[in-house]
Amino acid sequence: MPIPDGLNDREHRKFKESLSTPSQPAVAIVNPDGSNVGGSGGTSMVDDSAFVQGANSLTPAGFLGDDAPNGLGADERIGVARMRRSTRVQLAELVDQSGNPISDDANDAVRVNVVAGGAGGGAAQTQVRNAADTAWDNVGSAAANGKMPVRIYDGSGNVVAVLSSNPAGTEFGLVTRNIPSGTQPISAASLPLPSGAATETTLGGRLAEGTPITGESLEAGGSSGLGWLSSVRKMVQAVRDRLPSALVNGHLDVSNVDQRSRQHVALVWERMAGTTSESALQNFTTGVRAGSSLSAANNYQVQNGKAFRITLVTVTIRNVTTATLVSTRVRIRQAASVANNSPIIFEAEVGMVPAATLENTTQVAFPIPEGLDVDAAQQITVTHIDTSANCTVTVTINAFEFTAP
């Protein structure tokens, strides 16, 4: 309202006259110390006026720290804006054009409706640019739109196209072919062999004779790879020949591993005259090998490539008088050329039963369960020495000969 002119000067000076509207009071809002509230320039600005940063002033605003919303009692009422207590950030509500909230409090989410084509509603359609980059193509589950095109470039940035034939000189193509069905032939000539791989021209060198392992040599008449393979086959066959023809209770009976090749041998020195000194070599009276008689000899020589295993020795002493009791020591000797002083590999002593009777005999058998082996080409013989010459001595050797390991 206008300031009355009839007031005295003191009353008149209580009011400040507005500069823009004379005779209208202007009320200044200040702090207790007299300074202006909101800084210089006032606390309000004209609607839609420009704000100059660093030049214009604003009145500071505060908000109510309150995490729980509180509605107003009715429309047209003044309310205090809220801010989050922990962060002091002003709270705001997102609504649609009708004022309905678009937030989903149950899922802590924002409801978004994608409009296809900018008009109407429905699901969104994904599109990609075509190969010529001139239009958008739909990408979807339909047969015609079920593919996502990917452009392939070479190292120089050239577009690589998928071709069904060899590319021309100006094209960069990825040539594809339909995969034929069935078995496809492969040419050995076109295979990329690694460096050093055997070829038809190098196999001769690869299968050369080389150097034999320790203790082995090439079979007579053999050479190169086939010769060595034949030698291996011969050794394998030798092992097979020594195996039994059948398994025993599902297992290989190694105790009879030499069964196929072994031959029984029986040697008998019958009624050799008694002697009180080491007897000279005498011919065996009976010799049998594999069912065939052997020529009489004063020793038995093991065949080449064979081994001789003694399993039983029997000694019989016979009294030829009525007055003397005697005993005998029987020795089996072995050497490459055996004599009556060669090394002894078996010795047994047998005495008469206490009775000085004519034709009284004593016989003792000496089994050797593990066998007593004699190597190939070695000779064995029997000698004896007795306490009296009034006796005879019979020695029987049972053995078998088998292929040497």
ABEGO torsion letter per residue (X at the ends): XBBBAABBAAAAAABBBBAABBGBBBBBBBBAAGBBBGEBGEABBBBGBBBBBGABBBBBBBBBBBABBBBBABBGBBBBBBBBAAAGBBBBBBBBAAGBBABBAAAGBBBBBBBBGGBEBEBBBBBBBBAAGABBBBBBABAAAABBBBBBBBAAGBBBBBBABBBBAABBBBBBBBBBBEBBBBBAAABBBBBGBBBAAAAAAAABAEBBBBGBBBBBGBBEAAAAAAAAAAAAAAAAAABBABBBGGBBBAAAAAAAABBBBBBBBBGBBBBABBBBBBBBABBBBGGBBBBBBABBBBBBGBBBBBABBBBBBBBABAABBBBBBBBBBBBABBBAABBBABBBBBBBBBBBBBGBBBBBBBBBAAEBBBBBGBBBBBBBBBABABBBBBBBBBBBBBBBX
